[in-house]
Amino acid sequence: MGVLTSYLQQEFIRRSYPGWVGRHESAILPKELTNFLGYDPRVDVLLERQDGSRRLWIEFEISRADPVANHAKFATAHLFKPQQETDSFISMVSPHVARGRRNLAANTILLMRHIGMSAFQTVLFPQIAREEIQRLNHLNLKSLTNLGLAVEPEIERAMSISATILTALSRRIHFVSDMMDVMLNLRQWNNDLETLQGKKLWGKRTITYFVFDPYSKSFAPSKFCAYIAIPSVFNPNVTNLGYINRVEMTVELYVTLDGTDSRFDGRNAHNHLTQSLAMTHYKYNESPEIAVIFNEWINHHSNSINVHPNGAVFLLPPSWFK
């Protein structure tokens, strides 16, 4: 374990929100089970409300090592000792973890939800470059403490992405927690708008902010990309595994929520994407290469989108995601 994990354990516990307490290296399974299995899975930090109503099991993934191992540790523990309804697993993955590995881990979160777990993956220190993460992880604890890294935003991110914003159509609406969520939403919007039903439901809307996917060279409205919809993983009546697994926003759900609930808010969505997930924004005239791609894309969707008179603004993934 690198020094950065030790530092985060110390600071997450020290800076816990009022009404919360923290512990580090807490056991996931009771001793009799660990003796039987031959391994003793533990969590980096456990944050718990003092009234016992909520527990966040947080793992820090700092280095380039494969983070999926910790996801598997929690998922297999769930098979022997099911996660309580008050609990959520949260993996916080630093920019130093390679894109393919972090995306594999993000998609493993979907499998964890498949077996009935409340699970999330988000980024750790999204504004810090991968090279700097590596340097920090090799400092001693005293030097790292003296730097005074801003840990409060990391705690806030873990809290905000695991909190339900509202419930609609038997789904819990959350902020997206990872860039993979954002890009899956972008893909879903484009897929929905290729159908007659999707076009009809969406109608024609005026949009300013567009998320850009540098891999597919496509875009989607940023508010659409900022929320996921998680079915109740503890609903025993849900038998359709596909329904449990998929959490992307859909046009059908979006139009149900948009304008009907103030908690489903475009400004909050923009702030979450740019501040919590460190997406960068560029105006249309600040990025000529992207503007050319956007022109081709918007021509295809001219019957569904009006660009705001002030011009389009593009939201791009952080450099470490590319």
FIFIKOL-967683 format. One record per residue: y, z, x negated of N, C-alpha, C in turn; residue number from 1; residue in one letter. Coordinates in steps of 0.02 Angstrom, whole numbers, plus 50000, padded with zeros to 5 digits. Last residue first. Layout:
<nodes>
NODE  n_north   n_up  n_east  ca_north  ca_up  ca_east  c_north   c_up  c_east    k  r
NODE        Y      Z       X         Y      Z        X        Y      Z       X  NUM  a
...
</nodes>
This chain:
<nodes>
NODE  n_north   n_up  n_east  ca_north  ca_up  ca_east  c_north   c_up  c_east    k  r
NODE    50509  48907   50408     50501  48835    50397    50450  48822   50342  322  k
NODE    50535  49039   50413     50486  49013    50462    50469  48941   50447  321  f
NODE    50634  49067   50323     50566  49088    50305    50514  49063   50354  320  w
NODE    50751  49024   50385     50723  48983    50332    50651  49002   50316  319  s
NODE    50741  49044   50565     50760  49067    50498    50724  49025   50445  318  p
NODE    50766  48905   50679     50726  48960    50653    50753  48982   50584  317  p
NODE    50924  48872   50761     50870  48853    50715    50831  48914   50692  316  l
NODE    51011  48816   50897     50983  48877    50866    50922  48857   50826  315  l
NODE    51156  48720   50924     51085  48722    50907    51067  48788   50876  314  f
NODE    51261  48678   51055     51252  48722    50998    51178  48730   50986  313  v
NODE    51356  48542   51125     51293  48577    51114    51297  48622   51052  312  a
NODE    51517  48558   51208     51470  48530    51160    51409  48573   51150  311  g
NODE    51601  48592   51308     51618  48616    51241    51571  48590   51187  310  n
NODE    51535  48544   51423     51592  48507    51395    51613  48529   51326  309  p
NODE    51355  48555   51405     51419  48588    51421    51477  48548   51389  308  h
NODE    51252  48425   51457     51276  48465    51401    51345  48492   51419  307  v
NODE    51141  48427   51589     51209  48411    51571    51227  48455   51511  306  n
NODE    50974  48378   51617     51022  48420    51580    51090  48387   51574  305  i
NODE    50899  48286   51687     50884  48357    51696    50936  48403   51664  304  s
NODE    50925  48158   51654     50923  48173    51725    50912  48248   51740  303  n
NODE    50911  48157   51516     50979  48152    51545    50981  48166   51620  302  s
NODE    50806  48165   51429     50812  48217    51481    50880  48215   51516  301  h
NODE    50820  48062   51340     50757  48065    51377    50762  48114   51436  300  h
NODE    50940  48098   51284     50936  48036    51323    50873  48035   51367  299  n
NODE    50903  48207   51210     50942  48219    51272    50944  48156   51315  298  i
NODE    50835  48148   51101     50800  48193    51147    50838  48200   51213  297  w
NODE    50936  48074   51039     50876  48039    51064    50840  48082   51116  296  e
NODE    51024  48178   51008     51046  48122    51050    50986  48085   51080  295  n
NODE    50948  48257   50919     50966  48283    50985    50986  48226   51032  294  f
NODE    50945  48177   50806     50882  48192    50840    50896  48215   50912  293  i
NODE    51083  48183   50777     51050  48118    50789    50985  48128   50827  292  v
NODE    51101  48319   50755     51135  48287    50811    51104  48220   50828  291  a
NODE    51034  48341   50637     51004  48368    50698    51036  48335   50759  290  i
NODE    51125  48276   50553     51055  48254    50556    51022  48279   50620  289  e
NODE    51250  48346   50573     51242  48275    50593    51169  48252   50598  288  p
NODE    51304  48485   50610     51237  48467    50588    51222  48395   50609  287  s
NODE    51424  48510   50666     51411  48542    50602    51343  48521   50573  286  e
NODE    51437  48460   50792     51471  48423    50738    51461  48453   50669  285  n
NODE    51364  48557   50866     51342  48487    50863    51372  48450   50803  284  y
NODE    51350  48711   50775     51380  48668    50826    51358  48596   50814  283  k
NODE    51215  48817   50745     51258  48764    50719    51286  48724   50778  282  y
NODE    51143  48976   50713     51170  48926    50759    51219  48880   50725  281  h
NODE    50984  49048   50670     51051  49028    50651    51078  48975   50698  280  t
NODE    50891  49194   50712     50900  49121    50718    50973  49106   50702  279  m
NODE    50853  49329   50703     50889  49297    50648    50890  49221   50652  278  a
NODE    50803  49408   50801     50755  49362    50769    50788  49319   50715  277  l
NODE    50915  49485   50834     50851  49518    50823    50800  49474   50788  276  s
NODE    51020  49387   50835     51026  49450    50799    50958  49481   50784  275  q
NODE    50979  49271   50902     51019  49265    50842    51022  49330   50801  274  t
NODE    50899  49315   51011     50876  49262    50967    50913  49262   50900  273  l
NODE    50982  49413   51071     50916  49430    51046    50891  49378   50995  272  h
NODE    51095  49339   51108     51101  49393    51059    51034  49412   51029  271  n
NODE    51037  49254   51204     51067  49227    51143    51073  49279   51089  270  h
NODE    50998  49350   51301     50948  49305    51270    50974  49278   51204  269  a
NODE    51119  49403   51339     51070  49447    51306    51017  49405   51270  268  n
NODE    51171  49287   51398     51205  49317    51340    51157  49363   51302  267  r
NODE    51081  49263   51505     51088  49215    51451    51121  49244   51389  266  g
NODE    50965  49376   51578     51034  49360    51561    51039  49314   51500  265  d
NODE    50898  49462   51686     50876  49398    51656    50940  49361   51638  264  f
NODE    50967  49559   51748     50932  49578    51686    50906  49517   51650  263  r
NODE    51011  49507   51867     51059  49511    51812    51027  49530   51746  262  s
NODE    50925  49393   51959     50919  49460    51930    50963  49463   51868  261  d
NODE    50954  49266   51998     50933  49313    52051    50927  49385   52025  260  t
NODE    50979  49178   51897     51032  49189    51946    51015  49239   52000  259  g
NODE    50812  49147   51874     50879  49129    51853    50929  49138   51909  258  d
NODE    50685  49171   51930     50723  49225    51902    50797  49209   51892  257  l
NODE    50638  49048   51974     50632  49106    52019    50678  49162   51996  256  t
NODE    50653  48969   51865     50698  48956    51922    50694  49011   51974  255  v
NODE    50550  49027   51785     50621  49028    51764    50667  49019   51824  254  y
NODE    50431  48997   51849     50453  49066    51845    50527  49070   51828  253  l
NODE    50433  48855   51835     50425  48886    51901    50450  48959   51900  252  e
NODE    50440  48837   51698     50497  48816    51739    50493  48850   51808  251  v
NODE    50382  48982   51608     50371  48918    51641    50432  48900   51683  250  t
NODE    50354  49068   51455     50396  49056    51513    50378  48988   51542  249  m
NODE    50187  49111   51402     50248  49071    51398    50288  49073   51463  248  e
NODE    50069  49177   51400     50128  49217    51416    50193  49177   51413  247  v
NODE    49896  49171   51431     49959  49134    51421    50018  49175   51443  246  r
NODE    49790  49262   51463     49806  49244    51395    49876  49215   51387  245  n
NODE    49769  49279   51598     49784  49338    51557    49815  49317   51491  244  i
NODE    49741  49148   51634     49799  49181    51663    49819  49241   51622  243  y
NODE    49622  49127   51566     49681  49087    51549    49745  49118   51575  242  g
NODE    49537  49214   51633     49556  49228    51565    49617  49189   51543  241  l
NODE    49541  49279   51788     49553  49215    51755    49579  49227   51684  240  n
NODE    49539  49401   51847     49477  49379    51815    49485  49313   51778  239  t
NODE    49621  49540   51900     49632  49476    51865    49569  49457   51828  238  v
NODE    49594  49664   51946     49581  49609    51992    49592  49541   51960  237  n
NODE    49635  49761   51857     49563  49745    51859    49547  49687   51904  236  p
NODE    49766  49756   51752     49751  49739    51822    49678  49719   51827  235  n
NODE    49813  49775   51627     49772  49829    51654    49755  49817   51728  234  f
NODE    49898  49677   51594     49833  49677    51559    49787  49730   51587  233  v
NODE    49993  49584   51696     49972  49653    51687    49903  49655   51657  232  s
NODE    50059  49446   51601     50023  49473    51659    50002  49545   51644  231  p
NODE    50214  49423   51531     50148  49449    51517    50115  49474   51581  230  i
NODE    50320  49307   51483     50297  49336    51546    50225  49358   51539  229  a
NODE    50464  49303   51374     50394  49289    51390    50375  49327   51453  228  i
NODE    50621  49227   51329     50582  49276    51368    50509  49254   51373  227  y
NODE    50691  49127   51265     50702  49196    51243    50659  49248   51278  226  a
NODE    50689  48997   51309     50647  49014    51251    50647  49088   51234  225  c
NODE    50782  48993   51409     50712  48982    51427    50666  49006   51371  224  f
NODE    50896  49003   51331     50878  49058    51376    50805  49053   51397  223  k
NODE    50900  48879   51263     50885  48941    51226    50865  48998   51272  222  s
NODE    50816  48731   51314     50870  48780    51327    50852  48848   51298  221  p
NODE    50744  48642   51176     50738  48671    51243    50796  48719   51252  220  a
NODE    50688  48502   51075     50734  48555    51092    50714  48585   51160  219  f
NODE    50600  48428   50933     50619  48433    51003    50661  48496   51014  218  s
NODE    50526  48409   50817     50591  48374    50825    50612  48373   50899  217  k
NODE    50418  48482   50784     50408  48432    50837    50470  48389   50848  216  s
NODE    50482  48552   50677     50417  48519    50668    50405  48465   50721  215  y
NODE    50600  48614   50711     50602  48564    50658    50536  48527   50647  214  p
NODE    50659  48642   50866     50596  48649    50829    50594  48595   50775  213  d
NODE    50800  48725   50926     50774  48665    50893    50711  48682   50855  212  f
NODE    50873  48781   51076     50830  48796    51019    50802  48731   50992  211  v
NODE    51037  48764   51130     50972  48733    51128    50934  48757   51066  210  f
NODE    51170  48805   51238     51130  48825    51180    51059  48796   51185  209  y
NODE    51223  48745   51357     51260  48746    51294    51214  48755   51234  208  t
NODE    51190  48654   51505     51165  48696    51451    51211  48689   51390  207  i
NODE    51175  48633   51676     51221  48627    51619    51201  48678   51566  206  t
NODE    51037  48552   51758     51074  48612    51739    51118  48598   51678  205  r
NODE    50949  48489   51891     50993  48470    51835    51039  48528   51820  204  k
NODE    50782  48535   51922     50843  48503    51946    50884  48477   51888  203  g
NODE    50665  48609   51911     50720  48620    51864    50786  48593   51890  202  w
NODE    50582  48558   52012     50601  48629    52011    50662  48642   51968  201  l
NODE    50573  48423   51973     50600  48441    52038    50623  48513   52040  200  k
NODE    50513  48431   51848     50579  48400    51855    50612  48422   51920  199  k
NODE    50389  48489   51885     50435  48523    51840    50506  48496   51845  198  g
NODE    50335  48388   51966     50349  48454    51994    50399  48492   51951  197  q
NODE    50320  48284   51875     50365  48275    51931    50384  48343   51962  196  l
NODE    50321  48329   51700     50288  48325    51765    50340  48317   51820  195  t
NODE    50392  48352   51589     50358  48288    51591    50322  48278   51658  194  e
NODE    50435  48480   51595     50483  48428    51616    50454  48358   51612  193  l
NODE    50327  48549   51543     50343  48555    51614    50388  48499   51638  192  d
NODE    50339  48514   51406     50280  48493    51445    50294  48495   51519  191  n
NODE    50462  48575   51376     50455  48502    51370    50394  48476   51407  190  n
NODE    50427  48709   51398     50482  48678    51436    50474  48602   51434  189  w
NODE    50324  48727   51303     50309  48732    51375    50364  48699   51417  188  q
NODE    50393  48717   51182     50342  48667    51198    50326  48667   51273  187  r
NODE    50471  48833   51194     50502  48767    51187    50453  48712   51206  186  l
NODE    50370  48930   51196     50413  48920    51255    50446  48852   51253  185  n
NODE    50325  48915   51066     50279  48901    51121    50317  48891   51186  184  l
NODE    50438  48957   50997     50417  48887    50992    50366  48868   51046  183  m
NODE    50444  49093   51032     50501  49048    51044    50478  48976   51046  182  v
NODE    50323  49141   50983     50338  49145    51055    50393  49095   51073  181  d
NODE    50345  49122   50847     50292  49084    50879    50302  49085   50955  180  m
NODE    50442  49216   50817     50462  49146    50820    50408  49102   50852  179  m
NODE    50424  49357   50928     50409  49322    50866    50430  49249   50873  178  d
NODE    50453  49410   51051     50450  49456    50994    50443  49421   50927  177  s
NODE    50555  49382   51193     50507  49355    51143    50509  49401   51082  176  v
NODE    50575  49516   51309     50603  49471    51259    50547  49443   51216  175  f
NODE    50471  49512   51457     50493  49542    51394    50534  49491   51355  174  h
NODE    50413  49542   51616     50457  49500    51576    50482  49540   51516  173  i
NODE    50256  49547   51683     50307  49589    51651    50348  49545   51604  172  r
NODE    50203  49484   51841     50210  49477    51769    50266  49521   51744  171  r
NODE    50199  49471   51977     50144  49507    51943    50145  49498   51868  170  s
NODE    50326  49416   52003     50265  49377    52014    50206  49405   51975  169  l
NODE    50407  49521   51888     50413  49469    51938    50347  49430   51942  168  a
NODE    50497  49652   51814     50431  49628    51837    50442  49577   51892  167  t
NODE    50595  49672   51664     50587  49671    51736    50517  49646   51752  166  l
NODE    50575  49715   51533     50643  49707    51558    50642  49708   51635  165  i
NODE    50472  49826   51447     50475  49779    51502    50547  49776   51529  164  t
NODE    50471  49840   51270     50495  49866    51334    50497  49812   51387  163  a
NODE    50444  49782   51151     50387  49812    51186    50406  49840   51255  162  s
NODE    50565  49742   51103     50516  49690    51120    50456  49717   51158  161  i
NODE    50633  49865   51084     50657  49817    51133    50604  49766   51152  160  s
NODE    50564  49938   50983     50573  49966    51049    50588  49911   51101  159  m
NODE    50572  49851   50875     50506  49873    50899    50511  49901   50970  158  a
NODE    50713  49844   50864     50673  49784    50880    50605  49803   50907  157  r
NODE    50746  49975   50828     50771  49948    50891    50730  49887   50912  156  e
NODE    50688  49981   50702     50663  50025    50755    50683  49998   50823  155  i
NODE    50770  49888   50641     50698  49876    50642    50665  49919   50696  154  e
NODE    50898  49942   50648     50883  49880    50685    50809  49865   50690  153  p
NODE    50876  50059   50562     50887  50066    50635    50875  50001   50673  152  e
NODE    50875  50025   50430     50810  50032    50464    50819  50036   50539  151  v
NODE    50954  49956   50306     50967  49967    50378    50900  49966   50415  150  a
NODE    50933  50044   50152     50918  49987    50195    50929  50004   50268  149  l
NODE    50981  50121   50040     51004  50132    50108    50993  50072   50153  148  g
NODE    50953  50130   49907     50983  50068    49931    51009  50075   50003  147  l
NODE    50887  50249   49888     50957  50246    49868    50992  50182   49893  146  n
NODE    50757  50213   49922     50794  50258    49966    50869  50254   49951  145  t
NODE    50723  50136   49811     50725  50105    49877    50766  50147   49926  144  l
NODE    50724  50233   49711     50770  50176    49707    50779  50143   49775  143  s
NODE    50619  50315   49758     50687  50341    49750    50738  50285   49748  142  k
NODE    50507  50232   49755     50531  50257    49819    50603  50283   49814  141  l
NODE    50529  50087   49648     50501  50152    49663    50536  50180   49725  140  n
NODE    50498  49913   49693     50540  49968    49670    50503  50034   49680  139  l
NODE    50423  49817   49752     50402  49838    49685    50449  49890   49655  138  h
NODE    50481  49782   49869     50415  49813    49874    50390  49838   49806  137  n
NODE    50596  49716   49829     50601  49783    49858    50534  49819   49857  136  l
NODE    50539  49592   49790     50572  49635    49741    50575  49707   49766  135  r
NODE    50491  49544   49914     50444  49555    49859    50475  49602   49807  134  q
NODE    50612  49531   49982     50560  49576    50007    50511  49594   49951  133  i
NODE    50669  49431   49905     50699  49498    49903    50650  49550   49931  132  e
NODE    50589  49323   49940     50591  49344    49870    50620  49415   49863  131  e
NODE    50615  49309   50077     50548  49330    50056    50549  49355   49984  130  r
NODE    50773  49380   50130     50732  49325    50104    50666  49352   50077  129  a
NODE    50816  49464   50278     50803  49470    50206    50755  49415   50183  128  i
NODE    50826  49460   50413     50883  49434    50376    50873  49436   50300  127  q
NODE    50712  49523   50465     50717  49450    50470    50775  49420   50430  126  p
NODE    50630  49648   50449     50686  49628    50405    50697  49552   50406  125  f
NODE    50491  49585   50530     50518  49644    50495    50570  49620   50444  124  l
NODE    50453  49517   50690     50471  49509    50620    50499  49575   50594  123  v
NODE    50308  49556   50792     50378  49539    50782    50391  49535   50707  122  t
NODE    50184  49558   50916     50200  49547    50845    50273  49527   50841  121  q
NODE    50095  49666   51027     50153  49625    51010    50155  49614   50935  120  f
NODE    49994  49719   51165     50002  49704    51094    50060  49656   51083  119  a
NODE    49889  49801   51263     49961  49788    51259    49977  49780   51186  118  s
NODE    49727  49730   51298     49772  49771    51258    49845  49752   51270  117  m
NODE    49623  49655   51354     49654  49708    51392    49702  49753   51355  116  g
NODE    49577  49548   51288     49529  49601    51298    49562  49664   51328  115  i
NODE    49691  49467   51282     49632  49443    51318    49584  49500   51334  114  h
NODE    49770  49531   51192     49787  49538    51263    49729  49515   51307  113  r
NODE    49704  49486   51079     49705  49558    51093    49723  49571   51166  112  m
NODE    49734  49351   51085     49664  49373    51094    49661  49447   51109  111  l
NODE    49871  49358   51060     49848  49332    51125    49776  49352   51138  110  l
NODE    49869  49401   50929     49896  49446    50980    49874  49423   51049  109  i
NODE    49832  49288   50864     49781  49339    50873    49804  49391   50924  108  t
NODE    49952  49224   50851     49906  49199    50902    49847  49246   50913  107  n
NODE    50004  49300   50746     50038  49299    50810    49992  49274   50866  106  a
NODE    49914  49269   50643     49917  49337    50668    49950  49339   50737  105  a
NODE    49948  49135   50627     49879  49153    50645    49878  49223   50674  104  l
NODE    50080  49153   50587     50067  49120    50650    49995  49133   50674  103  n
NODE    50064  49214   50463     50099  49251    50515    50086  49220   50583  102  r
NODE    49994  49112   50396     49962  49177    50407    49997  49216   50462  101  r
NODE    50089  49009   50394     50024  48999    50426    49990  49064   50442  100  g
NODE    50197  49071   50321     50205  49048    50390    50138  49041   50426   99  r
NODE    50162  49219   50223     50165  49146    50231    50163  49126   50305   98  a
NODE    50267  49358   50211     50201  49333    50234    50208  49258   50249   97  v
NODE    50399  49386   50191     50359  49371    50132    50289  49345   50150   96  h
NODE    50460  49425   50309     50465  49355    50289    50424  49336   50228   95  p
NODE    50341  49543   50384     50399  49526    50344    50401  49451   50328   94  s
NODE    50298  49597   50542     50278  49554    50487    50340  49530   50449   93  v
NODE    50232  49721   50634     50297  49699    50609    50286  49663   50543   92  m
NODE    50140  49742   50778     50136  49721    50708    50204  49693   50688   91  s
NODE    50103  49862   50892     50157  49820    50868    50147  49805   50794   90  i
NODE    50019  49912   51037     50012  49895    50966    50068  49848   50947   89  f
NODE    50054  50039   51155     50064  49969    51133    50053  49965   51058   88  s
NODE    50003  50149   51290     50005  50128    51219    50022  50054   51211   87  d
NODE    49978  50191   51416     50043  50210    51388    50054  50181   51319   86  t
NODE    49848  50159   51440     49900  50118    51472    49969  50133   51445   85  e
NODE    49752  50165   51287     49779  50195    51347    49835  50151   51375   84  q
NODE    49618  50065   51229     49688  50083    51225    49713  50112   51291   83  q
NODE    49450  50123   51221     49501  50080    51250    49572  50109   51245   82  p
NODE    49352  50134   51097     49396  50183    51129    49456  50144   51158   81  k
NODE    49281  50019   51068     49246  50084    51068    49287  50138   51103   80  f
NODE    49370  49916   51077     49304  49906    51107    49267  49972   51113   79  l
NODE    49478  49959   51002     49485  49957    51075    49418  49949   51110   78  h
NODE    49434  49933   50875     49439  50003    50896    49443  50008   50972   77  a
NODE    49451  49796   50874     49382  49823    50875    49382  49896   50894   76  t
NODE    49591  49791   50874     49553  49760    50928    49483  49788   50932   75  a
NODE    49628  49856   50755     49646  49885    50819    49605  49856   50877   74  f
NODE    49569  49768   50663     49555  49840    50660    49570  49873   50727   73  k
NODE    49629  49647   50691     49557  49655    50705    49538  49729   50706   72  a
NODE    49757  49675   50644     49747  49659    50714    49674  49670   50734   71  h
NODE    49726  49691   50509     49748  49749    50547    49744  49737   50622   70  n
NODE    49690  49559   50476     49641  49614    50467    49662  49675   50508   69  a
NODE    49799  49478   50485     49751  49477    50541    49702  49535   50536   68  v
NODE    49880  49470   50373     49891  49526    50420    49840  49530   50476   67  p
NODE    49834  49440   50209     49822  49416    50277    49830  49473   50327   66  d
NODE    49969  49465   50092     49901  49477    50116    49894  49458   50189   65  a
NODE    50098  49458   50053     50067  49395    50072    49995  49404   50095   64  r
NODE    50170  49610   50123     50154  49563    50070    50122  49499   50097   63  s
NODE    50192  49684   50245     50245  49671    50196    50230  49612   50151   62  i
NODE    50176  49739   50396     50143  49688    50355    50196  49661   50306   61  e
NODE    50153  49889   50476     50199  49850    50435    50160  49802   50391   60  f
NODE    50115  49938   50641     50089  49918    50576    50141  49876   50540   59  e
NODE    50124  50062   50763     50160  50012    50725    50129  50002   50656   58  i
NODE    50105  50106   50921     50064  50106    50860    50089  50048   50817   57  w
NODE    50192  50201   51031     50196  50137    50995    50158  50145   50929   56  l
NODE    50178  50273   51189     50159  50278    51119    50160  50207   51089   55  r
NODE    50239  50369   51325     50240  50306    51289    50220  50318   51217   54  r
NODE    50232  50495   51382     50232  50437    51427    50229  50370   51392   53  s
NODE    50242  50616   51316     50178  50581    51315    50174  50518   51356   52  g
NODE    50361  50677   51299     50327  50691    51363    50260  50654   51368   51  d
NODE    50403  50625   51179     50382  50695    51180    50347  50714   51245   50  q
NODE    50336  50467   51136     50383  50507    51176    50357  50579   51180   49  r
NODE    50295  50420   50972     50272  50444    51036    50328  50482   51072   48  e
NODE    50242  50312   50847     50300  50341    50880    50279  50359   50951   47  l
NODE    50150  50303   50704     50142  50314    50776    50206  50347   50802   46  l
NODE    50129  50194   50569     50173  50242    50604    50155  50244   50678   45  v
NODE    50006  50137   50522     50061  50155    50477    50107  50208   50508   44  d
NODE    49847  50199   50576     49908  50161    50589    49963  50184   50541   43  v
NODE    49674  50177   50527     49734  50218    50538    49795  50173   50545   42  r
NODE    49497  50177   50536     49560  50140    50545    49618  50188   50562   41  p
NODE    49374  50206   50444     49421  50252    50476    49489  50217   50484   40  d
NODE    49198  50166   50449     49267  50152    50427    49315  50192   50472   39  y
NODE    49077  50199   50501     49082  50194    50428    49151  50172   50404   38  g
NODE    49038  50223   50631     49055  50154    50611    49059  50145   50536   37  l
NODE    49015  50362   50633     48963  50316    50656    48975  50246   50629   36  f
NODE    49136  50413   50588     49074  50430    50551    49018  50381   50569   35  n
NODE    49218  50366   50688     49228  50341    50620    49167  50356   50577   34  t
NODE    49168  50441   50796     49161  50368    50796    49170  50340   50726   33  l
NODE    49203  50571   50762     49132  50555    50772    49119  50479   50772   32  e
NODE    49343  50566   50754     49304  50572    50693    49231  50553   50703   31  k
NODE    49419  50438   50858     49398  50506    50843    49348  50508   50785   30  p
NODE    49535  50311   50797     49472  50331    50829    49457  50404   50814   29  l
NODE    49655  50306   50731     49648  50269    50794    49588  50294   50833   28  i
NODE    49752  50428   50647     49687  50398    50660    49687  50364   50728   27  a
NODE    49907  50398   50566     49870  50429    50621    49805  50392   50634   26  s
NODE    50001  50373   50464     49929  50373    50449    49889  50409   50503   25  e
NODE    50135  50476   50528     50109  50419    50490    50035  50429   50476   24  h
NODE    50231  50505   50677     50181  50527    50628    50159  50466   50589   23  r
NODE    50375  50555   50775     50335  50507    50737    50286  50540   50690   22  g
NODE    50446  50572   50938     50423  50602    50875    50379  50550   50841   21  v
NODE    50587  50561   51050     50528  50532    51019    50510  50572   50956   20  w
NODE    50704  50615   51090     50649  50618    51138    50584  50588   51112   19  g
NODE    50803  50500   51000     50799  50565    51035    50744  50563   51088   18  p
NODE    50706  50395   50888     50754  50404    50943    50749  50475   50971   17  y
NODE    50684  50428   50713     50657  50419    50781    50711  50432   50833   16  s
NODE    50711  50437   50579     50763  50409    50623    50738  50396   50694   15  r
NODE    50595  50485   50521     50657  50523    50513    50710  50502   50563   14  r
NODE    50503  50384   50551     50493  50452    50577    50558  50491   50575   13  i
NODE    50559  50276   50485     50545  50271    50556    50536  50340   50587   12  f
NODE    50561  50328   50352     50623  50317    50388    50613  50309   50464   11  e
NODE    50424  50339   50314     50470  50396    50308    50531  50387   50353   10  q
NODE    50381  50208   50334     50349  50264    50369    50396  50324   50370    9  q
NODE    50464  50141   50245     50472  50130    50316    50438  50185   50357    8  l
NODE    50413  50189   50122     50483  50201    50140    50493  50193   50215    7  y
NODE    50283  50139   50127     50294  50211    50124    50365  50229   50145    6  s
NODE    50313  50001   50126     50278  50031    50183    50289  50107   50184    5  t
NODE    50369  49990   49999     50410  49976    50058    50378  50004   50121    4  l
NODE    50269  50011   49906     50318  50065    49917    50359  50053   49980    3  v
NODE    50108  49952   49967     50169  49948    49929    50218  50003   49948    2  g
NODE    49940  50000   49958     50000  50000    50000    50062  50000   49956    1  m
</nodes>
